[in-house]
Amino acid sequence: MRKAFKYRLWTNANQERELSIAMESHRRLYNAMLAMRIASWECDRLSINYPFQSWCCTGMRKTNPYMARLNASSAHATVRRLDKAYQNFFRRVKAGAAKPGFPRFKGKGQFGSIEYPSYGNGIRLSGNRLRVQHVGVIRVKLHRPREGVIKTATLKLEGDKWFLILSCDLGDVAIPKSHGPPVGIDVGLESFLTTSDGEHEPNPRFLKNELPALRRAGRAVSRKTKGGSNRRKAVRRLRCCHTRVRNLRHDHHHKTALRLVRRYGLVAVESLNIQGMLKNHCLARAISDAGWSGFLGILKSKAESAGVEVVEVNPAYTSQICSSCGQIVQKSLSERWHACDCGCSLHRDVNAAKNILARGQVRTEPVGVNVGRRAKRFPRSRRLQATE
């Protein structure tokens, strides 16, 4: 079992400068290897693999003084990162994706981490001091003890702060299965999530609250001259605003997921096509602000370590089908209350959460709703309403 531990680094001006130089060298190495692959294919129709580029990286370290200051295993990890991007690209092409996403060049500020795949080679933690090759000894804020054996270490820049991420191997850990009650959750925009027990988690809307500050910071960047020091300072302030929003959202996701896994033994969730939902330009910002994908990833991770089972179900018509009698009650997106002829009357999201729980418990999908090739197809507008 692998587990990651993230710690804050207290860097001085000299250490920040050296880390920034190393980050820029890694970015240029990534772009150079990507340009080599593109040129080789366009000129000679030859596909370059990782072993050849690893050998080229060794040659670059002998001629380029900036590349020579990089740790060898860390430089090869950057080359391996590009190779992984190519593998994912070809995998998406074979899967028939409409936009497979060809690997792109990294601009300034788009390469934010340095990986050390061999712990002890170029980086080592002793107590609350981190020794990094060609950087020095950096103080580390050890807010919690680490566990297991350190396998890899990564230096990451978030906003204007540096962090250390340690990937540790915990070995074979026996996790007892949780015996808590089951629950179904329906994520939404009116409430962040609604449980089948009728509880609503408020939607904090961190991005919406910080939009005035983000707009001011963005206008300040646009007024500065490109290439100047004042523009770099303004970009740094804008980056810090975005980092604050991400940290607040991340903290909310962790706390909400922790409450769920401590209370329940089975959590049924919808298998949402969030990328498709983001094409609705009226709701794209609100959906991105909620961060459903990140929350579900955190929930699955915490549930795995707590012995809680997470079941994904088909989201089709969970808010339209009556949770009491199974009859389809058509509702527009603005109708927030479910009322059926059988006498069932409750909030729309609570009704959806109950249907999600029922599907998660039986592990089957309702007959006639998007099942099989001959299943009944509904208009696209009605399918979007069903997922809300």
N, C-alpha and C positions, 0 to 999 in steps of 0.2 A: 504494500500500500504506500502510495506517495502522498506527501503533504507539503504544502508550501508555507513558508513563514516570511513575512514582509516586515522590514525594519527601516526606520528613518535614519539617514546618515547626516551627521552634523559636519559639514564641509566648510573649510575656509576659502578665501579668495583664490589662493594658489591651487588648491585641490580642485575647485570648480573649473578653473581654467584648463588644467591638465585633463580632467574628465571630458570637458567640451571638445578639446583637441582630439582625444581618442574617439569620441562619438562621431566627429566629423570624418576622421580617417576611416572608420567602419562604414559610414555612409558612402564615401567615395569608392571604397573597395566594392561595395554592393553594386553601385552604378557601373563601375568598370567591368565587372564580371557579367552584368546584364548586357552591356554594350558589346562585349566579346561574343556572347551567345547570338545576339541579333545579327551582328556582322557576319559571323560564320555561316549562319543559315541563309542570309540574303545573298552572299557572294558565292559560296561553295556548296550550299544545300547540305551542310554538315551540322549535325546536332552534337553539341559539346556536353559532356557529362561532368559530374562532380569530381572524380579522380583527376581529370585533366586540369580543371580549374584550380583544384587544390595544389597541383604541381606548379601552375602559373603563379599562384599566390605566394608560394615559397620563393620563386624568382623575383617577384615584385619586392619582397622584403629585403632583398640584397641590393636593390638599386634605389628604392624610395626611402628616404630617412624617416618619413612619418609612418610608413607601413612597418619599418623596422622596429619602431617603438611599441607596436602592438604585440600582445601575447600571441604566440603561434596558434595555440588551440582555439583561442577566441577568434582570430582571423578566419580560421577554417570553419568555425561555427557560423560566421556571417556568410561564407560561401555556401555552406550547407543550407542556410536559410533561403537563399535564392533557389537552390535546387529543389527544396520543398515547395516553393511557390510554383515552379514549373510543373512538378508532379501534380499538384492540385489543379493547375490549369488544364493539363491533359486529362485528368480524371473528369473534370466538368465537361470537356469537349466530348469525351466518350459517352457521358451520360445524356448528351443532347441538350445542354443548357443553352438558352437563347443568348445569354451574355456570359461566356465562360470566364472572362476577366483575365486578360493577359498581364503578366507581371510588369509593373511600371517602375520608372525611375523614382528614386526617393529625393524629394526636395529638402531644403533646409527646414528642420523642425519636424520632419516626417519619419525620422529614424531615431527612436527614443530609448533603445536598450542595448546593452553590451552583455553578451552571454559568455560565461566561462564554463565550458562543458566538463572540464576536469578540475574538480575542487582540489585546491592545493597547488595547482599550476597557474601562477600569476595572481592568485587571490587566496587569502586565508584569514579566518576569523579567530582571534585569541581574546577571550573574554569579551569586553565591549570595545575592542579595537580591531579594525579591518585593515589589513595590509594589502594594497593593490600595486601591482607592478607599474613602475614609472609614475605613480601618483603619490604614494606615501601611506602613512597610517591615518585612518579616518575613524573618528568616534562614531559609535553606533548606539542608538537608543533601543536597548533590549527590553521592550515593554512586556514580553512574555518569554518563557523559556522555550527553546526549540526541542524537538524530539527526533529520535532516530539518527541515521547516518546521513551526513550531507553528501549529495551526489553532484549537484550543479549549483552555480551561483550566477545571478544576473544583477547588473547595475541598471536601474531604470530612472529616467528623468520624467517627473510629472510636474508640469508647471515650472516652478523655479526650485523644486526640491528634488533631492536624490534619494533613492531608496535601494535597499538590498533585499533581494528575493532569494531565499534558500529553498531548494527542492530536496526534501529529505525522504529517505526510505525507512518506513516504519516496520518493514517485514510483514509477516503474516499476522494480522490482527483479527482476533475473534470478536465479531460484532453481534451481540444478542439481538434477536428480532423484537421490535417494539410491539406491545400488545394494546396500544391505544385504540380509540374508536376511529372509524373511517370518516373522511370528510371530502366533499367536492368543492372546488373553488372556481369562481368565474371572475376573470380579470376584466376590467373595464376602465372607463374614463370618469364616469360620475363618482364611483368609488374605485380605489386601486384594486381591491378584490372583495368578493362577497362569498361567504362560506354557505354551505348547505344548512348550517344551524341558524342562519339569519343574521350573522354578524357582518358588519361592513367595516373595511379598513379605509380610512380617508385617503384621498389622492393628494399628496403634498404639492405637486406641480412646482418643482424646484426651478425648472427652466423658465416657466412663466413669471415667477417671482423675481428672477434675476435678469429678465430681458431689458429693463431700463439701464442697468449697469453695463450689460453686454453691448447695448447699442451705443452708449457713450464711449466705451472703450474702443469699439469698432470705428466710430467716427474719428476718434483721436489718432488711430493708426492711419486712416486714409488722409489725414491732414499733414502727416510727417513726410519728409523727403525720403525717397527710397535709398537705402544704403547708408543712412545717417544713424548716429548713435541714439538720437531721440526716438527714431522709429523702432529701433531694437527694444528700447525701454517700453514703448507703448505696446508692442507685440507681446512683451513679457507680461505686462499687466492684463492684456486681453486673455492670454493663455492661463493666467492665474484665476480669472473669473470662470473660465470654462472648467478648470480643474476643481474649483469649489463646487460647482453644480454637480460634476461627476462624483465627487466624494460624498456629498449629501445624499445623492440618489443611491450610491453604493451602500452607504451606512443604513439607509432605510430598508433596502432589499435584504441585507443581512439580518437585521433585527426582526423583520416580518417573517422571513423564512425560519429563523430560530424558534420563534413562538409556535409556528405550525408543527415543526418536527418534535418539539417537546410535548405537544399536546395530543397529536394524532399518530396513529400507526399506519394508516394508508391515506394517501393524498391523491385524488383524481383531478387531473388538469386537462385543459383542451390542447390539442395539437394544432396550434395556430400557424397560418402562413403569414407571418408578420411582414415579410418583404412585399407580399401582394397587398396587404392592407395599407402599407405606406404609400401606395399609388393613389390613394384617396387624398388629394391635396388639401381638402378641408380639415382633415383630421390627422395629417401626417405629423405635424409638430406635437400635438397632444399625445399621440401614440409613442413617438420617440421620447418625449419627456417622461412617460410612465416607465419605459424600459422593461417591457414584459419579457423579452428574450433573456436579458441579463438576470432578471429575477428568477426565472424558471431554471436557469443554469445553476444559480446559487442554491436554489431549493433542492435540486437533484443532488448536488454535492453534499449538502448538509444531511439530507435524508439517507444517503449511502453510508455515511459514517455513524448515523444514529440508528440504523436498522429499520428505517421507515421506507415503505414501498411507495413509489411514485408511478402512477399509471396515466398514460396519455390516451385520450379518447377522441373520437371524431367530433368536431365542434358543430357539425351541420345541424341546424334547427334545434339547438339546445334551449334557446329562449322562446321558440315558437310552440314547441310541444308542451302540453300540460303535464306537469309532473305528477298529477293525481290520476288522470284517466287516460293519458296518452294521445288525446285529440290535438290536432294542429290548430292553434289559435293565431291567426295572422295579426301581426302588430307592426306598425311603422317604427323607425328608429327613435322617434321622439316619444313614443308611448312607453312609459317606465313602469306601468302596472299591468300585471297579468290577471285577467278575469275570465274564467271558463264557465260554460253552462253547467258543469258538474258541481259548481259551488266553490271551486278553488279560487281564492283571491289572495294574491301576495305580490311582492315586488318582482319585477321582471328578472333581476339578477339572481334573486334567491331561487326563483323557479328554474333558471338555467343551472345554478349550482346543484340543485337536487337532481336534475337530469344528468349532469356530469357524474355525480356520485353513483347513480344507478347504472350508467354505462361502465364506469370503472369497476363496479363490483361484479357484474356479469361478464365483463370482458368481451361483449359482442355489440355490434352496431344495430340500430333499429332497421327492420326490414323496409325497403322501399326508399330509403334516404341515402343517396350517393353510395349504394352498395352494388358492386359488380358492374359489368359493361352495359347491362340492360336496365340499370336503375333509372328511376325517374329523375329528369333534369329540371331544375327550377331556374327562373331568370336570375341573371347575375345580381341585380339589385336586391332580390330576396335572399340570395346566398350571403351577401354582405351583412344584411340585417340579422341573419341567423347567428353570426359570430359575435355580435355586439352584446 
